[in-house]
């Protein structure tokens, strides 16, 4: 566990780390609790946390649970944080800016150093939602760009398949000025390893023991097997795969933001609305091809959004299959929209009433005789 923490600090450019949080959103909450304790220790009453409209959906919830008020910052026409809006919203009542980078549009905030400077000039901190670390590990270290703290998703970036169902791991790495507030115990090493509980400014424990050890073993093994060059190669493959899909589907579906894509690309199905087809119909149609749909209707700033994130592990064949299916679905929208309205047709259960299913969950399967 100590070695894993050291590897993660080197990859991200931070000074100290906790492995305790059990998932990404849990890491967000842990980070926000440390931000709150930091300003309490300084005797400053700061109540607001800024969040771009392109952030992950769990960010506002984590901020609220930590006792702050959420304030949205709009994106500009390039899908990046609007600097003027950020400057106007920044003052001594702001505790932190919570940034997802690359953001949920798959676009890297190219002015991130300036963003950090703006916040630091007001005495505020900058938090990185590092769930998209698989887009730049081995290439960019957020600690060097000016971030004060970040969480990362071990269960996504370091070997467990994205969407694997858990358990997860959401370590939080911090700069030295936030180290006193890390959850206890902290793992130490000199002539031997020990757990340091003597931490008067700690926010306390956030999970039993020191995290999900089974996830740590996989992450440690993944890093050791790949090494620095392999980690960079994984990031480059994630970016390449997303851009391969972008190139294959551009012109078939709308691309609302034209900036360079990293590990994910967001299309819109708005151009198929003229045929009575919505993004949900596209998602259900993919099931008939044996494919799981991408995230739909998120990010919220894109109408009829389809967030496609193939990750680094997809083969060329699987990417081609996906592109082919998406093209055929776009053609069906024009020639046979009723089929998509009724999709899926080849699955054991056809289209469900999703609102009813979420309220009256029944996971039993009864085989008819």
C-alpha positions, 0 to 999 in steps of 0.5 A, spaced: 500 500 500 505 504 501 509 503 494 502 504 491 501 511 494 508 513 492 507 510 485 500 514 485 504 521 487 509 520 482 504 519 476 500 525 479 505 530 482 503 531 489 506 530 496 502 526 500 496 521 499 490 517 502 488 510 499 482 510 504 476 512 499 472 507 496 470 510 490 471 516 486 465 520 489 467 518 496 474 521 494 470 527 492 467 528 499 473 526 502 477 532 498 471 537 500 472 535 507 479 536 507 478 543 504 473 545 509 478 543 515 483 547 511 479 553 512 477 552 519 484 551 521 486 558 518 479 561 521 476 563 514 469 562 513 468 560 506 462 557 503 462 557 496 465 552 491 465 553 484 463 547 479 463 548 471 457 546 467 462 540 464 463 537 470 462 530 473 455 529 476 457 527 482 461 533 484 455 538 486 453 532 491 459 531 494 460 539 495 453 539 498 455 533 503 461 537 505 457 543 507 458 548 501 454 551 497 455 550 489 455 555 484 455 553 476 461 556 472 459 556 464 463 553 459 465 558 453 464 556 445 470 551 445 467 547 451 472 550 456 471 554 462 469 561 461 475 565 464 471 571 465 465 568 468 470 564 473 473 571 475 467 574 476 465 569 481 471 568 484 472 572 491 474 571 498 467 567 500 470 561 495 473 555 498 475 551 492 474 550 484 472 543 483 474 541 475 474 535 471 480 535 466 479 533 461 472 535 462 466 531 460 466 533 453 473 530 453 476 536 452 482 538 456 482 545 459 488 548 456 488 554 460 488 550 467 495 554 469 491 560 468 485 557 472 489 555 478 492 562 478 485 566 478 483 561 484 489 562 488 489 569 487 483 569 491 486 564 497 482 559 494 484 552 492 483 548 486 480 540 486 481 536 480 476 530 479 481 525 476 476 520 474 479 522 467 486 520 469 486 515 463 487 520 458 494 523 460 497 519 465 505 519 463 504 525 459 501 530 464 502 531 472 496 535 474 500 537 481 505 541 476 499 545 473 497 548 480 492 543 483 492 543 490 488 536 491 485 530 486 482 524 487 483 518 482 479 512 480 483 506 481 477 501 479 477 505 472 484 507 470 488 502 473 486 495 471 479 494 473 474 494 467 470 501 467 463 499 469 466 493 473 461 494 478 466 495 484 468 495 489 472 501 487 478 505 490 478 513 490 485 515 493 486 522 494 493 526 493 494 532 496 500 538 496 504 539 502 499 544 505 493 539 506 497 533 508 495 534 515 488 533 514 488 527 510 484 521 513 487 517 519 491 513 519 497 514 514 501 509 512 509 511 514 515 508 512 522 509 515 526 502 517 519 499 517 512 500 515 507 503 520 500 506 521 500 513 523 494 515 528 497 521 531 494 526 527 490 531 530 488 535 524 485 529 520 478 529 518 478 522 521 477 515 518 472 515 512 472 507 510 474 501 514 481 499 515 485 503 509 481 502 503 479 496 499 485 492 499 483 487 493 483 493 488 490 496 491 493 489 489 490 490 482 493 497 481 499 495 484 500 490 479 498 494 473 503 499 474 509 494 476 507 490 469 506 497 465 512 501 468 512 509 466 512 507 458 506 502 458 502 507 462 503 513 457 502 508 452 495 506 455 493 513 455 495 514 448 491 508 446 485 511 450 485 518 446 487 514 439 480 510 440 476 515 442 478 519 436 478 513 431 470 513 433 470 521 432 473 520 425 468 514 424 461 518 426 463 525 424 458 527 419 453 522 421 451 524 428 452 532 430 458 534 434 457 540 438 464 542 440 469 541 435 475 542 440 480 536 440 478 530 443 482 526 448 479 519 451 472 520 450 467 524 445 460 527 445 456 526 439 448 529 439 443 525 436 439 531 435 439 531 427 435 524 428 429 528 431 427 530 424 425 522 423 422 522 430 428 518 433 431 520 440 438 518 443 434 513 447 432 510 441 439 509 439 441 506 445 436 501 445 437 499 438 445 498 440 442 492 444 440 488 438 447 489 435 450 486 442 453 492 444 452 496 450 450 503 449 454 509 451 452 514 456 446 518 454 443 525 456 450 527 459 453 532 459 447 536 460 450 542 456 449 537 450 442 536 447 441 529 446 448 527 448 451 521 447 458 520 451 462 515 448 468 513 452 472 506 449 478 506 453 484 503 452 483 496 452 478 496 445 480 493 439 480 495 432 475 490 431 470 492 436 471 499 434 469 498 427 463 494 430 461 499 434 462 505 428 458 500 423 452 499 428 451 506 429 451 508 422 446 503 420 442 505 426 442 512 423 440 509 416 434 506 420 432 512 423 431 515 416 428 508 413 425 504 418 424 509 425 418 504 427 423 499 428 428 503 433 422 506 437 420 498 438 428 496 440 430 492 442 427 486 439 432 481 440 433 481 447 430 476 452 426 483 455 424 488 450 423 495 452 422 497 459 418 502 463 424 505 466 421 509 471 416 504 473 422 499 473 426 504 478 421 504 483 418 497 483 425 493 482 424 486 480 431 482 478 428 475 478 427 471 472 422 466 471 423 461 465 416 459 462 415 452 461 
